[in-house]
Amino acid sequence: MFFKKKKPWEFIASSEITPETHYVNRRQFMGASLAFAAGAALRPTGARGAVERLGRLQEPEVGDVTYGENLRDELNSYEQVTTYNNFYEFGTGKEDPVRNAGSFRPEPWTVEVTGEVHKPGTYSVEDLAPPSMVEDRIYRLRCVEAWSMVIPWRGVGLREIISKVEPTANAKYVAFETAVRPAEMPGVRRPILDWPYREGLRIDEAANELTFMATGLYGRDDLPNQNGAPLRLVVPWKYGFKSIKSIVRIAFVEEQPYTTWKASAPHEYGFYANVNPEVDHPRWSQARERLLPFGRRETDLFNGYTEMVEHMYRGMDLSRWY
């Protein structure tokens, strides 16, 4: 008898998905987030200021329950996923993106593909993620700030896009850039980071079966503006800042590309940024995480996706992932 092997994104039970209808402890959660955002005007500016603000972030007062293996009997909400996130182009507070992204226009949208590819050009979202290829995947998200969620994304595997543009043998890395629109993105009017936001992956990481280009979430075809509309990367075994949002450029290059957080604070944020509970951030532990909104758990190596990704890092010094 033939048994179909489940994909890694199929192991998370439906009971673990953050549903649209269930919403818990919102008042406490919002209070903590707004208190953090309210002090932004008094804090340092520029990249150093952004790093210092991150360092001062306090754990939201959302409960202190520790669960066992069944970590998600209590559920998050669709509203939480779309109202609590980092997107500095719209502000440094967790609720700044949803508050400030209403005027952002994700249509029409094109992505410029350049570098070591046989088919460079300007592509629409539909070119890169045709509706016939779109699928749903459930992934854990682990933020470098030591909080986590489970999110059902909609989109296509990045390997499908790579296949479409046909990289040359010289392509060793893939570099990504976020849009910069000062009129629509108030965060880029300040030198919080070196805009545009840039990220990158090694070519084998980009082509890994897990790496995903999201175009929607929760079964919806369109991403909310605050979550990276209309096209964002999802790399579930890496810290969340690697999953760049609102992508306008993809370049296939020979050398390791510039990445924004590594350039801003190289002693704290590295190129690889693989989730590793044994490698602490210089200013906080990564051994445990806040399972938003109401739990805590031990952090898993590679965020629980070890079987699918560990082969790419054999021989590397695990203590130097930052």
N, C-alpha and C positions, 0 to 999 in steps of 0.2 A: 504494500500500500504506500502511496506517495503522500508525504506530509509536507505542506508548504512551510518553510521556515519563516517565522515572523521577523519583520524588520524592526530595528531598534526603537522606532517611533511608535510601534504598535504594542509595546509591552506595558505602557502606562494605561491603567484601567480607566474606563470612561468616568468612574467615580472620582478620579483624580483631576479631571479637567476643571479649569476655572470656568464655571457656568455664568451665563448672563443673568440668571434669575436670582442667584443666591448672593446676598451681600451682608457681611458680618462686621460689626464693630467699626463702622465708618466714621462715626463722630470722633472717636479717639484717634483714629488713623489720620484724619484730616487735620485735627488740631495740632498734632506733632509736626506734620508736613508744613502747615501754614506758619507755625512758629519759626521753623527753619528758614522759610522763604522771606519772612518779614524782616529778617536781619540782614538781607543781602546788601542793602544800600550802605551799610556800615562796615562792610568787609572789604579786604583788599581787592584790587582789580588786576587784570592780566592773568597769564597762565599761573603765576605763583599764587595769586589770590584764589584761583579756582582750586588749586591743590590744597590750600589752607582751608577753604570752605569744606571740601570733602573730608578733610581730617577732623573738622569740628562736628561733623554730622553725628547726631545722637540717635540711638535706636528709638524708633517710634513706640509710643506707649500703646501697644496693640495686644497686650497679654503676654504671659510668660509660661505658656503651657509647653511641656516637652513631651513629644509623642514617641512611640516605639517604631517598629518597622512600618506599621500602617500609618503613614505620616499625614495623609490627606483625607481623613474622615471629615474634618471640617474644611469647608471649601472657600476659596477666594471668590471674586466676581469679575464679570466682564468689565464692569465699571472700574474696578481697581486696576486692571491691566491697562486701561486706557486713560487713567487719571494719575497714576503713580509711576513715573519713569524718568529717565534722564534723556534729555535732548537739548543740549546747551545752546543750540541755535535759537531756541525759544526761551531761554532763561535757565538759571542754575537751580531753582527750586523744583521739587518733585512734581508740583502741580502747575508749574509755569508752562510746560508744553501744551496741556489741554486748555489752559487759560489764554494762551497767546497764539495758538496755531490756527485759529478760525479763518484768518484771511489768507492762509497759505493756499496756493493754487497748484494742485498736483496734475492738472490736465490743461493743455496737452503736455506731454513729457517725452523727452528723448534721452538716450544714453549713448555717449560717445565711446566707442571701443577702439583702442589704439595699441600701438606697439607691435610686439612679436606675434602677429596673427596673420593668417592668410586672408581673412575676411574682415578687415577693419571697416568702420563706418559708423553711421548714426542710426540707432535702432529705436523703435518704439517699445513700450512695455509689452505690447502684444506680440511684437517680433521675438522678444526674448522669452516671454512666458505665454505662449499661445493658449487659449482657453482649453484646447483639447488635451494639453499636457499638464494642466493644473491639478494638484492633488492636495490632500490635507494631511498634516503631520502634527503630532503632539510632542513637544519638546520641553525639557526643563530649561529654565533661564536662571543662571547664577551670576549675580552682579558682583563686581570686585569689592563693593561696599558691604558684602556679606549678607545680602538678602536674596531671596529666590522666589520664583513662581513656576507654575506649569501652564503653558500656553499652547492652544491648538492653532497652528499657522496654516495658511493656504498659499500655494505657490508652486515653484518648480525646483528641482535639484540644480545646483549651480553647475554640476558636471554637464547637464544638458545644454546650458548656455555656452560652456567652454567648447563642447563638441560642435556647436553651431558656428562659432567664429574661427575654429581651427588654429590653435596656437602652433607656432613653429617650435623646433627643437631648442631654440634659444630661450624660450619662455620658462623662467625658473620661479617667478613670483607673479602674483596678481595684485595690482594696486587699485584702490577705490577712492572716489571723492564724493562728498556730499554737496548739495546745492548751496550757494551763497546768495541770498536775496534779502538785502537789508530792509527793503520796504515791507517784506512779509515775515522776516525772521528777526525779531528785535534783539536777540542775543548776539548776532554778528555785528551789531553796531558798536559793540564794546570789545576790547582786546582780551576777552576772557581766555581764548585759545588762539592759536595761529590758524586762522581760517584760510581756505576751506578745511573742514574736518577730513582727515585722510586715514585710511587703514589699509592693511595688506595681509596676504596669506602666501605661504609657499604654494607652488602649483599643485603639489600632491595633497595639501590640505584643502585647497579650493575644489579639487576633483574628488574628494572623499564623498562617499555616499550620503553622509549625514549633512553635509553643507548645503544650505537651502537659501533660495532667493524668494523671500515672502512678498506676496502681492495682496494678501488679505489675512484675516484671522476670524476665528469662531464661525467658520463656514461662510463668511461674507467675502465677496469678491474684491472689495476695496479696503485697503488699510486706512485707519484713521490718520489724519495729518500728524498728530502727536506721536504716533507709533512708527513713523517713517515712510508715509505715503510718497509715491506710489510703489516704491521698490526698495526693500531693505535686505541686508544680509542677516542670516541666522546661523551661527556657528556654536552649537550647543555644548561642546566640551571646553569652550574658552569663556573667559569672563565677558560680560555683556558689552563692554566698550568696544570689543572687536566686531560686533554686529552692527556695522555702519548703516545709517538710515538715509533715505531720500537720495539715492545714488544717481549721479549724472555722468560719471566717467569711470570706465574700467580700462586699465592699461596692463598689458602683459609685458613684463620687463625681465632683464637678466640679473639685476642687482636687487638686494633687499630694499624695498621702498621706504620712504619717509612715512612715519605714522605719528599722528598728532600727540597722543599721550606719552609715547616714548620720548618724543622730542621735548615735551614740556617738563617731564619729570622722569628722566631715564633711570634713576635709582629706585623708582617706585613702579613704573609701568613699562614692561618689556614688549618686544615684538610678538613673542609666542603667547604669553598670557593664558596658558592652559590652567584649568582649575586644578589646584593641588593643595589639599588640606595640610600638607607638611611644609609648605613654603608660605610663611606669613608675609603679608604686606608689611613694610617697615613700620607702620603705625597701628596695625591691628592684626589680630589672629584671623587666619582663614580656616581654622579647624572646624568651626561650626558656622551655621548660617541661620538667619531669621527667615523662617518659612512664612511669608506674609499671607494673611495678616495676624496669625495667632499661634504660631508654633516655632520650635527650634529643632534643628536636627544636625547630625554630624555631616560634614561635607564629604562627598565622594570624590576620589581621584577621577579626573577627566569628567567631573560632573555625572558620573555613572555610566559613561560611554566608553569605558576602557577597551572592551573587546574590539570596537570598531576603529580605534585611533592609536592605540599604544605602539603599534608597529612603526609608526612614522617617527617616533622619538627614541628608538633604541640606540643606546650609546651616548645619548645626550646627558649632560650634567643636570639632573632634575632640580638642583638647588639654584640654578641660574635662569629659571624660566621668567623671572622678572628682568 
